[in-house]
Amino acid sequence: MRKRRTLPSMAAFWLMSTCANLAPFSVCAAEPAGKDRPFAKKSDAQDLLGEQDWSAASALTLNSNKVPRNLVVSYINENVTDEPPITDADLCSFGFFDFGISNKVILLASVASGRHFCNTVAALQPGKRPWTFDVWLEDDVQKIVKRAQGSRRALLVFEELWHPTSGMAWCNATWQRVFAPGIDGFIDVGQKYPELYRERLEDLIATIAHLDAPDHRKTRPSDSNDPRLESSCAVMEADRIKRYLGIDRKAGLNTAETWALSPDPLLRGNAIAVFQNINSLEARRAIAKLVQDPDRDVAAQALQAEHPSR
Amino acid sequence: MWEAVVQSPDGLYDNTPVTWTVTLSYTSSGGKGPFIGPSLDFSTMSAMSGQSCASNSLCYSNVFSSVGGQLMTAASATASNPPSQPTQLSCPVSFNYTTYVTGPQKAVPQSEIVAMLISLYTSLYTTAVGMPPPTPNLLTGIAWHESRLEQFKSITLYGTKAPWPIENPPDVKHNTVSGAFIGIMQVPNGMSNAFDWKMNEQSGADLFVNMKLQQFTIGMESRLRTLYSGLPALTPTQREDVAIGYYYGVTSKDTEQTWTPFCTGIASKTTCSGGVWQWIFNTANDRLETNFVTSVRAHLQ
């Protein structure tokens, strides 16, 4: 049995490693282990990080001892083998969290793609299958771990992309997801925690008020877009939460109907996403009308919304 | 142009040297930055002369190119006592002035933006892959999607409504501020990516070819071909599609990209019985990347 190394010695070993200092990790890292044979070949990262004390009691120690970023990068690359390897520059943030489900901590790491979108969160624990989540611009993992009310358990709460209007120069609608670690991975538990959606709804209402305030509109108009576009993504998510919580099953329908008449094709595109999510007879009729939209993107989007599997 | 004249009624202080501090900095409307422009050192610059300069002044001129933002100028002079008047007090004077260097009033012609994107992509792709790209104007579709092929648009920044670099809006959780991404290709903000449209295109083209295509796409293809026995190579056009999805950046998972393995027989994990593995355009679950690819290809310029 290997002797556990303490973190200070681990860091020292890391710094002394010529390979680590001189070569990219893709060179230093062990051959990636396939899903069917996890951890088949151990490397420095597996040895150094994987064999640390991951008990819940050590969360504070792991976090405060500042595990070297390079080590975390290498550990992610060795375990998450079905995504492009990352470099130090791609690691947005990381931390060790006690979710209160077992006596082990979980390493959460937010990882960026090339444009520095922190759009992947990896959850890792020695001996367990790694999990990755598609998130939307979640830079800081500290902000996506929340304690459930009156419970020791922690939850993973993040935004995922719901509907893109277009590229990054316009708003993108997102949707909140809530996951809890289970015996063999994470489980979607959104329905069990309506209070988290109510909190999010309050944030969104404040955001909408800010974006629609006359002072704000004066400073951030887009000359070519419908002025309602900027707050539309927040409106979409707020209305979807109202539907999700059963506050108003048709929330957003009337708004989307007015958006569907906007001269701005991006806003008409957002209307389609709302109609598709509501999926009532009225909503499907509204989509059918937009199949004839003069803008080819809107028409294509409506067609796809009519036949999602196409 | 900067011009300072130090004059005194008795003429004793007329040649007092002026110290200039000129700082150009740019911060997006959401607070991304500041990005600092090049410093101007007047002590190493030649003073101008001519009609626009007063006869007894020191006059400096500089043309700002590929940079912009808030230009703060401070000029100061301390008139020391001349030997003939040793009892007079020295007289420090200073002057501050702020102005703004914005984008051009006249938009960059779209034909130039398009031509540059085609040229950049063709050159980078050919260098990296060793053959011309299957879709030379591919980046024009991405640029259309990202910014409608615009580097600047009229917004209010520093209280000044003018053509400023086109910013991403803040996301509704405020994790990402306005102006974290910038310009035609919506690449990470910086002085040159914001005010130099050619550099912005270069950054986007580099990112697309060298990272999304050559690293991400080729890596994904290699990993999946190892796992799925008999899976053929992607065609160059299919590789472009996958790279477009990666540029969009919704997911990094190998099997959720725009082209994904498909078994023509019965699939069991990575085994395909009674058929072969092929690539299929990934329309499962209304993939956002796939929509992005379709839209990009529909808007090639």
Interface residues (C-beta under 8 A of the other chain):
Chain A: P32 G34 T81 D82 E83 P84 P85 V111 S113 G114 R115 H116 F117 C118 N119 T120 T132 D134 W136 L137 E138 D139 D140 K143 E159 L161 P164 S166 G167 M168 A169 W170 C171 N172 T174 D203 L204 T207 K218 T219 R220 P221 S222 D223 S224 E230 C233 A234 E237 R296 D297 A300 Q301 Q304 P308 S309 R310
Chain B: S29 I142 H145 E146 S147 R148 K153 S154 I155 T156 I166 E167 N168 P169 D171 V172 K173 H174 N175 T176 S178 A180 F181 Q186 V187 P188 L207 M211 K212 Q215 F216 G219 M220 R223 L227 Y246 Y247 Y248 G249 V250 T251 S252 K253 D254 T255 E256 T283 D286 L288 N291 F292 T294 S295 A298 H299
